[in-house]
Amino acid sequence: MVVTAVYGVLLGIFVTLIGGGGASLYLGVLVSQIGIPVHTAVPTSLFIALPALLFGFLSQVRVGYVRFALGNRLLLAAIPSIIMGTLVSGWISQDIYDLMVGGILVVMGGIMLWKYLRPRSVPQDKQRNPWLAAMFGVLSGLMVGIGGLSGGATTAAGLAILDLSTLEAAGTSTYVLLVMSAVGFVSHLFNSEIAWMSGIGLMIGAVIGSAVTPLLISRLDPKRANAILTPLLALVIIYFGIKMWL
């Protein structure tokens, strides 16, 4: 239990820094360290992610990094996509899913890295483009519905591409992912088995890491934090995409 909780703290800190939900990371620990079968670990990872996202979201609201208007635009497109993805998930092979999502993540991470390395002035209203927000919402929703993931990588990357700062993208992402993971968890609840007790230690650690990290980051210089976190987030997203092809 102690070792699992330590894993949870580390993962909670990491996913809060990059603005992800962490379901794929929790999934890896559940399968490789605890030995839970994949078909059970997938919904269990969403069960673990929910409390951590909730406490992370509350901390992000407290430090003022959540942009609700933009987050709501993503959610309006994401929630129908989650339901649709859940319905068609049985018809899509895992290999095709991994190929598509991996490609999306590599492209989005590449765009983030390119924008960081070659900054330019952007029209102020670009970040409020409803079509771009809807597109990223659909992509994230399909990841939740089809793959049982939290959709964190596409959400965080999409918000950063929409020209939020990395800290704002991470904060807004916790709001979007909290709602999406709740919808995804409920949709998987009816046709999946959940290892309720096995994930408790991981959940407790993740809650601690997710709640404390935003409060510590708020004490840092925002420009310096963005300069570090933006390329880190881009490289992590590219890594996740490439890993899905392997």
N, C-alpha and C positions, 0 to 999 in steps of 0.2 A: 504493500500500500504506500509506504514512504517513497520508494523508488518511483512508483507510478505518479505520485503527487509532484515529485521533482520534475519529471518529464512534463507534467501539466503546467507547472510554473514557467518553465523555459519556453514551451510552445505558446502559452498565453502571452508572454512578453513579445515573442517573435511575431505572432500574427497581429498583435495590436500595433506594432511598429510598421508593418507593411499594409495594414488595413484589410487583412483577410479574415475569413471566418474560421479557418484552420481545420475544417472537416477532413480534408485529405491528409493532413499531418496526424490528426487524431486517429484516422483510419489506419495509417501505417503503424502507429504504436499498438493499437488494439490487435492488429494481425500479427506483427512480428514479435512483440514483447509479451502480450497477454495470451496470444494463441486463439483468438476468437475467429471463427470462419468469416470469410469476406461477406457473405450474404447477410450475416448478422451484424458485422462490424459497420457496414454502410449506414443503416439507420441509427445505430448506437453512436456513431461519430456526430451525427446531427443532434442527438440528445445531449451529448457532452458539450457541443459548441454553443447551445442556446444560453445557458447561464453565463458562460464566459462573455458572450456577445452582449448580454443584457448589462452586466456590470461594466464592461468596457464602454458601452454606449452611454451609460449614465455618467461615467468619468469624462468622456469626450464632450458631452453636453455641458458639464460643469466648467471645462476649460474653453468652451466656445468654438470647437472645431467642427460642429455638425451643421451642414447646410440643408435644411429640411426641404426647401422648395425643389432643389435639384434632385434630392433623394426621392421625393414623391414621384417625380417624372419617371425615374427608373423603375420604381415599384409598380406604377400603373401598367407598364409594359411587361414587367417581370412576372407578376402573379399569374396572369393567364398563361404565360409560357411555362411556368412550373406545372400547372394542371395539365396542359397539353403534353409536356414532356413526360410526365408520369404515365399518361394514357398510352403513349407510343413507345415507351421505354422497352417493352417486351419485343418490339419489332426491329430494334436497331442493335446490331452486334457490337460487342465491346471494342473490337478492333476498329470499326468504322468511327465509333464515338471517340476513341483515343486519337485517331488520325485527325479528325476535324477539330476537336478542342485543342489538341496540341498545336496545330497550325495557327489557330486563332490567338493562343497565348503568345507564341513566338512573334507573330506580327505585331500584336499590341505592345509587348515588351520592347520590341525593336523601335516602334514609334516613340515610346516614352524616352528611350535612351537617345534617339536621334534629336528629339526636341530639347533634351537636357544638354547635349553636346553642342547644339547649334541653336541657341535661344534667339527668339525674334519677337518683335511686338505683335500682339494678337488683339483683334477687335474685342472690346470689353464685353459685347453681347454674345461672343461665341460660346462661352460656357453655359449659356442659357438656351442653346439650340435644342429644341424639343426632339428633333429627328435623331440627332446623335445620342441623346439621352435614352430615347426609346430603343434604339438599336442595341446599346450596351445592356439595357434592361432585359431585352429578349434573349441575348446571348447568356447572361447570367442565369435567367430563369430556366432556360433549357438545360444548363449544367446541373442545376438543382433537381429538376424533374427527371431527367434521363439518368444522370450518373449518381444521384444521391450526395452530391458535394454541396458546399455552401455557396459556390460561385464567387468566392472572394477575389480570385486573381483577375477575372474579367471586370468585376465591379470596381476594384481599386485602380486598375489600369485605365478603365473607361473614364473615371472621375478625374484622374490625372491628365489624360488626353484632353478632357474638357476644360483644362487650364485652371483647375483648382490647385492650390499648393499641395505638396505631399501631405502635410499635416491635416489640411482640410479634407483631402481625398480619403485619408485614413479614418478621420472622424465620421464623415458622411457615410463611408463604407460600412461602419459598424451598425449604423441605423438601417441601411438597406439590407444588410445581411441578416440582421436580427429578424426582420419581418419575413424575408425569403426563407430562412432556415426554419422558422416556425411553420410556415405553410408547407415546406417540403417535408418536415418531420411528421406533420399531421397526415399528409398524403401517403407517406410510407408506413404510417402506423397501422393502416388497415390491411396491408398485405405483406408485412415483414415482421420478423422476430427481433426483439431488442434485448441485449444483455444488460439489464438495468443495474445490477450490482457491480459488474466488472468495471464499469467506467466511472465509478464514484470517486476514486482517488485521483484519476486523471482530471475529472471535472473540478474538484476542489482546487487543485493546483492551477488549472487554467483560469479559474475565476480570480484567484489571487493575482496572477500575472497580468491579466487583462484589466483589472481594476486599478492597480498601482501604476502601471506604465504611463498612461496619459498624464497623470498628475506629476510624474517625474519629468516627462518631456516638456511640460508647460513651463518649467523653470529654465529651459535652454533657450538660446537665441534662435528664433524661428528661421532666419535665413541660413544659419549654419546647420540647423537640423534638416532643412529642406535639401541643402547641398549634399548631405550625407545620405539621406533616406531615399531621394529620388532615383539615383543610379542603383542603389541597393534593391529597391522595389522592382525596377526594370529588369535587373539581372536575375532576381529570384523568379519573376514571371516567365522569363525566357527559359530558365532552368526547368520550371515545372512543365512547360510546353515540350521541351526536348525529352524530358523523362517519360512523358506519356507515349512517346514513339518507341521507347526502348523495351 
